Amino acid sequence: MKKLNKIINIIMLSSFIVSVILSILLYIGLSNEIGDIIYDASIDNKNFVTQGHVYQYYQSGTKYSNERAGIRDELLNKNNVLKSIQDGYITVRFVVNSQGETDRYRLKVISINYEEKKISQQDKKEIIKQLKSLKNWIPGVIKNKTVDSYSQINFKIHDGKIVDIF
C-alpha cells in the first residue's frame, strides 16, 4: 500500500510540474501577442466610448465604406509628404467603436528591409489627422448587434510619400 501511495504521489507531483511549465510557456506566448490597445491619456481621446470588449476586425466585419478603394480615394490624393521616413511601411492599428467612430491609433514603422524605424511626432500626428478625417466607417456586427473592433491600415512609403494603402 505504501508503494502504491508513493507512485501516486510521484505521478501527481510530475503532473503538477508539467502543468506549471505549460502555464508559464502559454503565458510567455500570449505576452508576445499584439493584444489590446491600452488607453493612453497623452494621445487618446478621453471621450471615445467603447462597450468593453473589442473584437478583431475579421471577427465582426468592420470595414470602411467602399473598403480599401474608399480609403485610397480619400487619402492618396492629399499631399502626403513625410520627413522622417523615406521608404518603408507604416502599419496603423486602431479601434472603431459601435458608432463608427475611431481612436486609439498606434503606429509601427519598418524600412523596406523590415527593420523597425522611428517616425517623427509631426509625421505621426499628420497620419493620425488624415485617418481621423475618414468618417465612413461601418462598425462590426456580431449576433445582429454593432460592436467595437480593431482595424488596421498599412501604408507603403516611397520617397517620403504615401504611394499605396492596403
N, C-alpha and C positions, 0 to 999 in steps of 0.2 A: 504494500500500500504506500509506504514511504517513497519507493522508487517511482511509482505512478504519479504521486504528487510532485516530485522533483521534475519529472518530464513535463508535466502540465505547466509548472512554473517557468521552466525554460522556454517552452513554446509561447506562453503569454508574454514573457519579457522580450523575446525575439519579435513577436508581433508588435508590441509597443514601440520598440526601437525602430522597426521598419516604418510604422505609421508616422512617427516623429520625423524621420528622414524624408519621407514622401511629402509631408506637410510643409517642411522647410523648402524643398525643391519647388513645390507648387507656389508657395508664397514668392519665392525669388522670380519664378517665371512670370507670374502675374504682375509683379512690381515693374517689369520692363514693358508692360503694355502701354499703349497711348493713354487709355483711361479717360477719366473725366477732366473737363476743363474747370479748374477751381476758380472761384471768384477772386479777382484782384482789384481792390479798391482804387489803385493808382491808374488803371486803364479801362476798367469796365463800367458800364452804366448801372448805377445803383438802382434805377427804376425799371430795369429789364426784368420782366416777370417770367418765371418758369414754374411748371407744375410739380417739380420734384424730379422724377426720373426722366432722363434724357436718352432717347433711343438713338441708335445708329441710323444714318440716312437710308441704308439698304433694308432696314427692318420696317421702316414706316413709309417709304416712298416720297420723302421730302424732295422737292425739286424747284427749279426756277421756271417761271412761265417761258415757254418756248425753249426750255432746257439750256444746254451749253450754247446753242446758237443765239439765244436771247442775251446771255451774259456777254458773249463776244460782240454782238451788235452794240451793246451799251458801253462796253469798256475799251474795246480795241480802237475805236475812233477818237478817243481822248488823247491828249498829248501826254503820254506816259513816259517820262524820262527819269530814270533812276540814276543817282550819282554814286551810290555805294556798292553797286553790283553791275558789272558789265555783261557777263554771260553766266547763265545758270538757270536754276529753277526755284520758284517760291511756292511753298505749299501753305495755304491759309486754312485753318480749321476753325470753325465757329459754331454757334448754336442758333438754330431757327426755332423760335417758340411757337406755340399753338396758334398764335395770332398772325404768324408770318413775319414777325419782327426778328432782327438779328443783333447779336452782340457776342462777347467773349471771344474776340478774334485772337488767334495765336498763329505766329508765322514761323516757318522754318525755311532757311535758305541754304541751298547747296550749289556748288560750282558744276560746270559741265563734266567734271571728273568725279562728281558725287562726294566732294569734301564739304563739310559744314562751313558756312560763311556767315559773317556778321552783316547786318543791314543797319543803316543809319536810322535814327529816330525819325528824321524828316521823311525818308523814303517809306518807312513803316507807317507813319501817320497818313501819308498820301495814299498808299494802297488801301488802308482801312477806310479812309474817307470815300474812296471810289466804291468799295464794296458796300458801304453803308448807303450809297446812293441807289443801290439795287432794291427796288420796292415791290417786286412782283414774285415774292417767294410763296410757294404753295406748301403749307405745313403738311407733315406726315400724318397718316391716318392709321390707327390700329383699332380694330373692332368698332368701326364706324365713329371713332372719336379722334379729333385732331390732337396731336401730341407734340411735345418738344423733341427736337432731334438735332444731332450733329450734322454738319455738312462740311465739305471741303472743296476748295478750288485750287488748281495748280496753274501757275503762270510760267511760261518759257520766256526767258530774258535773253536778248541779243543786242549788243552794242548799247546797253543801258535802256532798252525799250522793251515793253511787253509785246511779243510777236505772236503769241498763241496762248489760248486759255483752254484747259482741258480738265 
